[in-house]
Amino acid sequence: MKIGITHRLFLAILAAAGLAVIGMFLIMQWNIERGFRRYVVSQEQAQLTRLAERLEEGYAGRENWNFLKNDPDEWHRLIAASFPREQPGPPDREQRMPPWRGYTPEPHGEPGPRPAPPPPPRGFGERFFLLDAAKVPLLAPAGVSAAAELKPLHNRERVVGYLGLLPHKRFSDERQVRFLKEQRLALALVAGAVVLLAAGLSLPLANRLVRPIKALAAATRQLAAGRFDARVPVASTDELGQLARDFNSLAHTLENNEQARRQWVADISHELRTPLAVLRGEIEALQDGIRRPTPEAISSLHGETLRLARLVEDLYQLSLSDLGALTYKKRELDCAPILSQALESFRPEFSAKGIALASELGDGSGNPLFADGERLRQLFDNLLENSLKYTDSRGKLLVRLEYANNGAVIHFQDSGPGVPPEALGHIFERLYRVEASRNRATGGAGLGLAICANIVAAHDGAIHGMDSPLGGLWIKVTLPLTGRMA
């Protein structure tokens, strides 16, 4: 039989309460018995003191112990008389004197009848024993050790005997036993009531604690079924509340990722459909004889094929970067020569479009980078190509390299058109376009800057976009120097 978490929690709470009650019951029972035993011992010590006084007075009138050896009943009467009277207040000396045979206390008036002392507890008198001055048993049960704790009896400042009381191993008085039984019964009733109360409270408490867990389980099943809009209510600030908040955050992230995936598939389909539609139209025109297979027509087909190949290659590179499969062969190198080579390779294209290309490259021989030279060249080529495509004719591009804050900082500042402020935070997203300045006629697919962001991240750097002082886009790339930045 499968036991649910509610019943497990109920049994755990009930077991904890039961163990606590049992422990409390045993401790309280032990404490009561120990305290009661101390009380009984204190009472017995008081009785032992009273009996010792009577024995000393009796010995003073006889000068020996023969009155006890010859009359054992007198011993029992003395023991019985040592118990406190029923009436309150201390008895006088005459009342405390035992009525032994042949001895009459000094009269203080007419002697009257003495009230009988209360009977001692059953078995109590058998525990008293009397030894003489040499510790020889006079009235004692068998097996009394002379090394037992004894109370000396004095007469005229000399020891004439010893009075002892054997410790009891268990309570023999019916009233004592009844008192302890009543205390145990009361403790048992209280323990039972506490257990029942714990059982009555633990089930609703378990249901309350498990309710958010059940809500999380149901929402998790919905999330596994593809319903990324599933959320759970946050009703507390404890660990369960934090778990609910984390689940909602996870569901929100998965929902955004699913939307991004769908948008990604739609954008890729759209990007691939455009060059394929152009190729299909031109080829069908050639097949129908609308266009002749002239070198210009073949060149147009070749250009669309190259554009499609670049798009596929960019997608491939981006997918490798996302998967972490791009190979990086890092070593210590100088960034300036690589950037200079990239600028020289693009200079003719910038000149053909009428864009002034200016550069300010310092000497970085003393500031090496731990990087992959081929990937850095890919990074610079993509950034230069981006500026070449989206900078108007007769514009300007300024590339500046500097070293600051233990890093190499490369600035790409071009002239207009600029990027709207609301679009600056999205230019490094894949397939993102600013339609006012970018169009498919230029051949851009919106993947170049996304690849740049991945390359910079692989080098533990940072890349940012902002408004350029020249009126266009300013891209700032920061790469850590060897051993100086994490």
Summary of the structure (lengths in Angstrom):
residues: 486
radius of gyration: 53.0
end to end distance: 55.8
largest distance: 161.5
contacts: 1315
relative contact order: 0.06
helix: 55%
strand: 14%
